[in-house]
């Protein structure tokens, strides 16, 4: 393994090659109804009943054999396929089928000149698909994942089957072997939303954020699967132990089911731009959404099992990688179902319902999974992402370790304002983050109701204190023949004496985690705060 360069020297080396790289803008949009039925999942193992009618896509342009195609970018797969004929292509006599979580892409393997991201690759191998309603002519998909999962590469077993990115890196040795991407947020359900992809280049700024700072962020080593399961290799990293921070500011406990993970408190997370809805174990989804009033877990025929919460409920979570906290915008934790083309829904109380974007796993990852969680667009819109391929490049002599870097681009204060403007008409009516866990969460019923208990307890204590003070005052007045002594009662203070803060700031990374309010005891009007074990849901175990 090569020695790691100091950060300042590494930045100098990387920026010295910027002239070799190109920024590629792309657009995100909803998948049209006539094209639903194919999820861009090439190498995620296991069967699936998930439908992608609630899916989004980020598209960019390529030219193949002189023919223009609009292709979806996908870090969760590695192959290139297009729907339609390329007249100047060359046949190989081979065919390939990419099996997705739902559907497939199949056809002859061809070779043609590829123009992508400012680079030209001669004899790029790809799968040529016969156009259909779900795979219309002129469109396709370009996989940006590790080549070990490439169906085309496995068919050739030689450099002729290299993925597009492998060919670019091998043919342009002066270009750093990384990509970066920045995903835009959907504001108008009928419109498009922007994004940027770079190869060997770092973006400069975005909304006054210095994006070059991504180079100084922690390098998260990509976890490598066993050689026997190399076809299921993804860009995957370890979440910090207790690094999934829920809406109450406490860590959501989880035990990894990846056999090779030494610290079982660290979940293995796949970084996948092709998933609209991050996939999490059902216990984590429940810990996020069930603690609010008027929520419901629904088996939706279009998207599978999903939580619905009132659209006016602000849901904030934070993820921690490499000791750094990455807050998730509340507009990325819930959304109006009509954004995905689903039917509008009401909660039990008649309020407009929004679906929870961190979805319980909708497919089975097998008995010995290589990952615990998949973070898709709803997380990736909150970070600027750099993926370094290291020695994942087929045929490369580089022995550097692959890694991922995240730069947070979500400001909690601005995100809170965005939510108030978008969901509450500009009037901040947000209240306590925790209300109730629901009748089935008996193990958390006392802690979930701590707010009302404190209010009642404070009222009782205040009333008793006022009564005693009044009695003392009148007795003293009589004893002193009318000498007046002013009575000073302290004003009510927030819990633990902390200054009052807007709800969003309760999730700032300086918030101490793992400190939970006391359990209510009806025989005692007040119990002082104590340390508790972070929240753990004992019900349905994680599924992958």
TORTORBA-491513 format. One record per residue (C-alpha): x negated, y negated, z. Coordinates in steps of 0.25 Angstrom, whole numbers. Last residue first. Example, Ala and Ser with C-alpha at 12.3 -4.5 7.8 and 13.67 -1.06 7.14 Angstrom:
2
+-------+-------+-------+
!     x !     y !     z !
+-------+-------+-------+
!   -55 !     4 !    29 !
!   -49 !    18 !    31 !
+-------+-------+-------+
***
This chain:
544
+-------+-------+-------+
!     x !     y !     z !
+-------+-------+-------+
!   128 !    27 !    17 !
!   137 !    29 !    29 !
!   134 !    23 !    43 !
!   141 !    29 !    55 !
!   156 !    26 !    58 !
!   158 !    22 !    72 !
!   147 !    19 !    82 !
!   145 !     4 !    78 !
!   133 !    -1 !    85 !
!   131 !   -16 !    89 !
!   118 !   -19 !    95 !
!   115 !   -13 !   109 !
!   119 !   -23 !   120 !
!   112 !   -34 !   127 !
!   120 !   -41 !   138 !
!   128 !   -53 !   139 !
!   134 !   -57 !   153 !
!   147 !   -50 !   157 !
!   159 !   -59 !   160 !
!   173 !   -58 !   166 !
!   169 !   -44 !   173 !
!   180 !   -33 !   175 !
!   185 !   -34 !   160 !
!   170 !   -31 !   155 !
!   167 !   -36 !   142 !
!   155 !   -31 !   135 !
!   144 !   -41 !   134 !
!   140 !   -49 !   122 !
!   130 !   -43 !   113 !
!   115 !   -46 !   111 !
!   109 !   -37 !   100 !
!   105 !   -49 !    91 !
!   100 !   -62 !    96 !
!   104 !   -73 !    85 !
!    91 !   -79 !    79 !
!    95 !   -72 !    66 !
!   107 !   -80 !    65 !
!   120 !   -72 !    66 !
!   127 !   -81 !    77 !
!   124 !   -92 !    68 !
!   136 !   -89 !    59 !
!   146 !   -90 !    70 !
!   143 !  -105 !    72 !
!   136 !  -107 !    85 !
!   139 !  -111 !    99 !
!   127 !  -112 !   108 !
!   122 !  -100 !   116 !
!   127 !   -99 !   130 !
!   127 !   -84 !   130 !
!   141 !   -85 !   123 !
!   145 !   -99 !   120 !
!   147 !  -109 !   131 !
!   159 !  -114 !   138 !
!   157 !  -127 !   145 !
!   152 !  -128 !   159 !
!   162 !  -133 !   170 !
!   158 !  -145 !   177 !
!   167 !  -149 !   189 !
!   165 !  -163 !   194 !
!   165 !  -165 !   209 !
!   175 !  -175 !   215 !
!   175 !  -179 !   230 !
!   190 !  -178 !   234 !
!   189 !  -175 !   249 !
!   176 !  -166 !   248 !
!   183 !  -154 !   252 !
!   196 !  -156 !   244 !
!   188 !  -159 !   232 !
!   179 !  -147 !   234 !
!   191 !  -138 !   235 !
!   197 !  -144 !   223 !
!   184 !  -142 !   215 !
!   181 !  -128 !   220 !
!   195 !  -124 !   216 !
!   193 !  -130 !   202 !
!   179 !  -124 !   200 !
!   185 !  -110 !   204 !
!   196 !  -112 !   194 !
!   186 !  -117 !   183 !
!   177 !  -105 !   185 !
!   188 !   -95 !   185 !
!   193 !  -101 !   172 !
!   179 !  -102 !   166 !
!   177 !   -87 !   169 !
!   190 !   -83 !   163 !
!   188 !   -91 !   151 !
!   174 !   -86 !   149 !
!   178 !   -72 !   151 !
!   190 !   -73 !   141 !
!   180 !   -80 !   130 !
!   170 !   -70 !   133 !
!   179 !   -58 !   131 !
!   184 !   -64 !   118 !
!   170 !   -64 !   113 !
!   166 !   -51 !   118 !
!   177 !   -43 !   110 !
!   167 !   -36 !   101 !
!   158 !   -32 !   112 !
!   170 !   -25 !   119 !
!   175 !   -18 !   107 !
!   161 !   -14 !   102 !
!   162 !     1 !   106 !
!   176 !     2 !   103 !
!   174 !    -2 !    88 !
!   187 !     4 !    83 !
!   196 !    -7 !    87 !
!   189 !   -18 !    79 !
!   175 !   -24 !    81 !
!   181 !   -37 !    86 !
!   178 !   -52 !    85 !
!   164 !   -55 !    82 !
!   158 !   -66 !    74 !
!   166 !   -76 !    82 !
!   173 !   -87 !    74 !
!   172 !   -93 !    60 !
!   182 !  -104 !    58 !
!   173 !  -113 !    50 !
!   181 !  -121 !    41 !
!   175 !  -122 !    27 !
!   187 !  -114 !    20 !
!   184 !  -102 !    29 !
!   179 !   -91 !    19 !
!   170 !   -99 !    10 !
!   166 !  -111 !    18 !
!   165 !  -104 !    31 !
!   157 !   -93 !    24 !
!   148 !  -103 !    18 !
!   146 !  -110 !    31 !
!   142 !   -98 !    38 !
!   132 !   -94 !    27 !
!   126 !  -108 !    28 !
!   124 !  -106 !    43 !
!   118 !   -92 !    41 !
!   109 !   -96 !    29 !
!   108 !   -84 !    19 !
!    95 !   -84 !    11 !
!    88 !   -73 !    18 !
!    75 !   -69 !    11 !
!    74 !   -54 !    10 !
!    61 !   -46 !     6 !
!    61 !   -32 !     0 !
!    49 !   -22 !     0 !
!    42 !   -12 !    -9 !
!    28 !    -7 !    -4 !
!    16 !   -10 !   -12 !
!     9 !     2 !   -19 !
!     9 !    -5 !   -33 !
!     4 !     5 !   -44 !
!    18 !     4 !   -51 !
!    23 !    15 !   -59 !
!    37 !    13 !   -54 !
!    39 !     1 !   -46 !
!    43 !     4 !   -31 !
!    29 !     1 !   -27 !
!    32 !   -13 !   -22 !
!    46 !   -16 !   -28 !
!    47 !   -30 !   -20 !
!    62 !   -34 !   -18 !
!    64 !   -49 !   -14 !
!    78 !   -53 !    -9 !
!    84 !   -66 !    -7 !
!    94 !   -64 !     4 !
!   109 !   -66 !     8 !
!   114 !   -62 !    -6 !
!   107 !   -48 !    -3 !
!   116 !   -45 !     8 !
!   130 !   -45 !     1 !
!   123 !   -41 !   -12 !
!   118 !   -27 !    -7 !
!   112 !   -22 !     6 !
!   113 !    -6 !     6 !
!   112 !     0 !    19 !
!   107 !    13 !    25 !
!    97 !    18 !    15 !
!    90 !    31 !    11 !
!   102 !    40 !    15 !
!   101 !    54 !    19 !
!   115 !    59 !    19 !
!   119 !    52 !     7 !
!   122 !    37 !     3 !
!   137 !    38 !     4 !
!   145 !    27 !    -2 !
!   153 !    15 !     2 !
!   144 !    11 !    14 !
!   151 !     1 !    23 !
!   151 !   -12 !    16 !
!   144 !   -25 !    20 !
!   152 !   -34 !    11 !
!   164 !   -34 !    21 !
!   177 !   -37 !    13 !
!   185 !   -50 !    15 !
!   199 !   -50 !    20 !
!   208 !   -62 !    19 !
!   216 !   -63 !    32 !
!   229 !   -55 !    34 !
!   227 !   -50 !    48 !
!   224 !   -36 !    44 !
!   214 !   -42 !    34 !
!   218 !   -46 !    19 !
!   212 !   -41 !     6 !
!   209 !   -47 !    -8 !
!   208 !   -36 !   -18 !
!   194 !   -33 !   -23 !
!   187 !   -40 !   -34 !
!   174 !   -41 !   -27 !
!   176 !   -56 !   -23 !
!   190 !   -52 !   -20 !
!   186 !   -45 !    -8 !
!   182 !   -58 !    -1 !
!   169 !   -56 !     5 !
!   162 !   -52 !    18 !
!   147 !   -50 !    22 !
!   141 !   -59 !    11 !
!   150 !   -71 !    14 !
!   145 !   -70 !    28 !
!   130 !   -72 !    22 !
!   121 !   -62 !    28 !
!   110 !   -66 !    37 !
!    96 !   -60 !    35 !
!    88 !   -59 !    47 !
!    73 !   -56 !    46 !
!    66 !   -45 !    55 !
!    62 !   -37 !    43 !
!    77 !   -36 !    38 !
!    88 !   -41 !    47 !
!   103 !   -42 !    42 !
!   113 !   -52 !    47 !
!   128 !   -51 !    47 !
!   139 !   -62 !    47 !
!   154 !   -60 !    45 !
!   162 !   -72 !    44 !
!   177 !   -69 !    45 !
!   186 !   -77 !    36 !
!   187 !   -66 !    26 !
!   193 !   -57 !    36 !
!   186 !   -44 !    36 !
!   186 !   -32 !    27 !
!   177 !   -20 !    29 !
!   174 !   -10 !    17 !
!   175 !     4 !    14 !
!   176 !     6 !    -1 !
!   175 !    -5 !   -12 !
!   187 !    -3 !   -21 !
!   196 !     6 !   -13 !
!   193 !    -2 !     0 !
!   192 !     7 !    12 !
!   194 !    -4 !    22 !
!   188 !    -8 !    35 !
!   195 !   -19 !    42 !
!   192 !   -33 !    49 !
!   203 !   -42 !    56 !
!   193 !   -45 !    67 !
!   178 !   -44 !    66 !
!   169 !   -33 !    72 !
!   172 !   -24 !    60 !
!   164 !   -31 !    50 !
!   149 !   -29 !    53 !
!   149 !   -17 !    62 !
!   158 !   -10 !    53 !
!   149 !   -13 !    41 !
!   137 !    -8 !    50 !
!   145 !     5 !    54 !
!   149 !     8 !    39 !
!   135 !     8 !    35 !
!   131 !    -3 !    25 !
!   133 !    -5 !    10 !
!   131 !   -20 !     6 !
!   142 !   -24 !    -4 !
!   138 !   -29 !   -17 !
!   128 !   -19 !   -20 !
!   119 !   -20 !   -32 !
!   108 !   -29 !   -25 !
!   104 !   -18 !   -17 !
!    94 !   -19 !    -5 !
!    95 !    -5 !     2 !
!    95 !    -6 !    17 !
!    88 !     5 !    27 !
!    94 !     2 !    41 !
!    84 !     0 !    52 !
!    89 !     6 !    66 !
!    84 !    20 !    61 !
!    70 !    15 !    62 !
!    62 !    26 !    55 !
!    71 !    26 !    42 !
!    68 !    38 !    34 !
!    81 !    45 !    37 !
!    89 !    33 !    33 !
!   102 !    34 !    41 !
!    99 !    21 !    48 !
!   105 !    18 !    62 !
!   113 !     5 !    63 !
!   116 !    -5 !    74 !
!   122 !   -18 !    70 !
!   114 !   -29 !    76 !
!   122 !   -40 !    83 !
!   125 !   -54 !    78 !
!   140 !   -51 !    79 !
!   141 !   -51 !    64 !
!   131 !   -40 !    63 !
!   116 !   -39 !    62 !
!   110 !   -28 !    54 !
!    96 !   -28 !    58 !
!    97 !   -19 !    70 !
!    83 !   -13 !    65 !
!    79 !   -21 !    53 !
!    85 !   -17 !    39 !
!    76 !    -8 !    32 !
!    73 !   -10 !    17 !
!    79 !    -4 !     4 !
!    76 !    -6 !   -11 !
!    81 !     7 !   -15 !
!    75 !    21 !   -17 !
!    86 !    32 !   -20 !
!    78 !    38 !   -31 !
!    67 !    40 !   -21 !
!    74 !    50 !   -13 !
!    64 !    61 !   -13 !
!    53 !    51 !   -12 !
!    59 !    46 !     1 !
!    65 !    32 !     2 !
!    56 !    20 !     3 !
!    60 !     8 !    12 !
!    58 !    -5 !     6 !
!    49 !   -13 !    15 !
!    55 !   -26 !    19 !
!    45 !   -38 !    17 !
!    49 !   -48 !    27 !
!    51 !   -62 !    20 !
!    40 !   -71 !    15 !
!    42 !   -68 !     0 !
!    57 !   -71 !     2 !
!    52 !   -86 !     6 !
!    52 !   -88 !    -9 !
!    67 !   -90 !    -8 !
!    66 !  -104 !    -2 !
!    80 !  -106 !     1 !
!    85 !  -120 !    -4 !
!    98 !  -114 !   -10 !
!    89 !  -104 !   -17 !
!    74 !  -106 !   -19 !
!    61 !  -100 !   -26 !
!    65 !   -86 !   -31 !
!    54 !   -76 !   -30 !
!    48 !   -69 !   -42 !
!    44 !   -55 !   -46 !
!    57 !   -52 !   -53 !
!    68 !   -61 !   -49 !
!    83 !   -60 !   -48 !
!    93 !   -72 !   -45 !
!   107 !   -73 !   -41 !
!   120 !   -80 !   -45 !
!   134 !   -78 !   -42 !
!   145 !   -76 !   -52 !
!   160 !   -80 !   -52 !
!   174 !   -73 !   -49 !
!   171 !   -71 !   -34 !
!   166 !   -85 !   -33 !
!   155 !   -86 !   -22 !
!   147 !   -74 !   -24 !
!   133 !   -75 !   -18 !
!   120 !   -75 !   -26 !
!   109 !   -64 !   -25 !
!    94 !   -67 !   -25 !
!    85 !   -57 !   -30 !
!    70 !   -54 !   -30 !
!    62 !   -44 !   -37 !
!    48 !   -39 !   -34 !
!    36 !   -33 !   -40 !
!    28 !   -46 !   -42 !
!    25 !   -49 !   -57 !
!    11 !   -49 !   -61 !
!    12 !   -34 !   -65 !
!    23 !   -37 !   -75 !
!    25 !   -24 !   -83 !
!    25 !   -16 !   -70 !
!    35 !   -25 !   -63 !
!    44 !   -27 !   -75 !
!    44 !   -12 !   -78 !
!    48 !    -9 !   -63 !
!    59 !   -19 !   -64 !
!    65 !   -13 !   -76 !
!    65 !     1 !   -71 !
!    54 !    10 !   -76 !
!    59 !    22 !   -85 !
!    47 !    21 !   -95 !
!    38 !    21 !   -83 !
!    40 !    36 !   -82 !
!    50 !    46 !   -76 !
!    59 !    43 !   -87 !
!    72 !    47 !   -81 !
!    68 !    43 !   -67 !
!    65 !    29 !   -72 !
!    79 !    28 !   -78 !
!    86 !    33 !   -65 !
!    79 !    23 !   -57 !
!    79 !    25 !   -42 !
!    64 !    26 !   -41 !
!    63 !    13 !   -49 !
!    66 !     4 !   -36 !
!    78 !    -5 !   -38 !
!    81 !   -17 !   -48 !
!    91 !   -10 !   -56 !
!    97 !   -17 !   -68 !
!   111 !   -15 !   -72 !
!   120 !   -16 !   -84 !
!   128 !   -25 !   -93 !
!   129 !   -28 !  -108 !
!   140 !   -18 !  -110 !
!   149 !   -15 !   -98 !
!   146 !    -5 !   -88 !
!   160 !    -3 !   -80 !
!   168 !    -5 !   -92 !
!   158 !     3 !  -101 !
!   145 !     1 !  -108 !
!   137 !    14 !  -111 !
!   124 !    13 !  -102 !
!   110 !    11 !  -107 !
!   101 !    15 !   -96 !
!    87 !     8 !   -95 !
!    73 !     9 !   -98 !
!    65 !    -3 !  -101 !
!    56 !    -2 !  -114 !
!    50 !   -15 !  -113 !
!    52 !   -24 !  -101 !
!    53 !   -39 !  -102 !
!    53 !   -48 !   -90 !
!    60 !   -61 !   -88 !
!    70 !   -55 !   -78 !
!    74 !   -44 !   -87 !
!    71 !   -41 !  -102 !
!    71 !   -26 !  -105 !
!    66 !   -20 !  -118 !
!    73 !    -7 !  -121 !
!    73 !     8 !  -116 !
!    85 !    17 !  -115 !
!    91 !    27 !  -105 !
!   104 !    33 !  -110 !
!   116 !    31 !  -102 !
!   122 !    31 !   -88 !
!   126 !    21 !   -77 !
!   134 !    26 !   -65 !
!   147 !    25 !   -57 !
!   148 !    22 !   -42 !
!   136 !    23 !   -33 !
!   128 !    23 !   -46 !
!   122 !    34 !   -54 !
!   112 !    29 !   -65 !
!   113 !    39 !   -77 !
!   101 !    40 !   -87 !
!    99 !    45 !  -101 !
!    86 !    49 !  -108 !
!    83 !    49 !  -123 !
!    75 !    37 !  -121 !
!    82 !    28 !  -131 !
!    76 !    14 !  -135 !
!    83 !     1 !  -134 !
!    85 !    -9 !  -145 !
!   100 !    -8 !  -147 !
!   103 !    -9 !  -132 !
!   117 !    -4 !  -130 !
!   126 !    -7 !  -119 !
!   127 !    -5 !  -103 !
!   114 !    -8 !   -97 !
!   106 !     0 !   -87 !
!    93 !    -3 !   -79 !
!    89 !     6 !   -67 !
!    84 !     3 !   -53 !
!    95 !     3 !   -43 !
!    99 !    -4 !   -30 !
!    92 !   -17 !   -34 !
!   103 !   -20 !   -44 !
!   104 !   -31 !   -54 !
!   116 !   -30 !   -63 !
!   113 !   -32 !   -78 !
!   118 !   -41 !   -89 !
!   112 !   -36 !  -102 !
!   106 !   -43 !  -114 !
!   102 !   -35 !  -126 !
!    88 !   -37 !  -132 !
!    83 !   -23 !  -128 !
!    88 !   -25 !  -114 !
!    90 !   -40 !  -109 !
!    93 !   -42 !   -95 !
!   103 !   -51 !   -88 !
!   107 !   -52 !   -73 !
!   119 !   -47 !   -65 !
!   122 !   -47 !   -50 !
!   134 !   -38 !   -47 !
!   146 !   -38 !   -37 !
!   154 !   -26 !   -33 !
!   167 !   -25 !   -27 !
!   173 !   -15 !   -37 !
!   160 !    -7 !   -34 !
!   167 !     6 !   -30 !
!   161 !    14 !   -19 !
!   164 !    29 !   -19 !
!   149 !    33 !   -18 !
!   140 !    45 !   -19 !
!   126 !    45 !   -14 !
!   113 !    39 !   -18 !
!   111 !    25 !   -21 !
!   102 !    25 !   -34 !
!   110 !    18 !   -45 !
!   120 !     9 !   -37 !
!   125 !    -2 !   -46 !
!   140 !     1 !   -43 !
!   148 !     4 !   -55 !
!   164 !     4 !   -55 !
!   167 !   -10 !   -57 !
!   165 !   -15 !   -72 !
!   180 !   -19 !   -75 !
!   181 !   -26 !   -62 !
!   170 !   -36 !   -65 !
!   158 !   -35 !   -56 !
!   157 !   -47 !   -47 !
!   146 !   -57 !   -50 !
!   131 !   -60 !   -48 !
!   123 !   -67 !   -58 !
!   108 !   -66 !   -61 !
!    96 !   -76 !   -62 !
!    83 !   -70 !   -65 !
!    70 !   -77 !   -60 !
!    58 !   -73 !   -68 !
!    44 !   -68 !   -64 !
!    30 !   -69 !   -70 !
!    28 !   -84 !   -66 !
!    31 !   -80 !   -52 !
!    18 !   -72 !   -51 !
!    10 !   -81 !   -42 !
!    22 !   -82 !   -33 !
!    20 !   -67 !   -29 !
!     5 !   -69 !   -26 !
!     7 !   -81 !   -18 !
!    18 !   -75 !   -10 !
!     9 !   -63 !    -7 !
!    -2 !   -72 !    -2 !
!     7 !   -80 !     7 !
!    14 !   -67 !    12 !
!     0 !   -60 !    15 !
!    -2 !   -48 !     6 !
!     2 !   -34 !    10 !
!    -9 !   -24 !     8 !
!    -5 !   -14 !    -3 !
!     0 !     0 !     0 !
+-------+-------+-------+
***
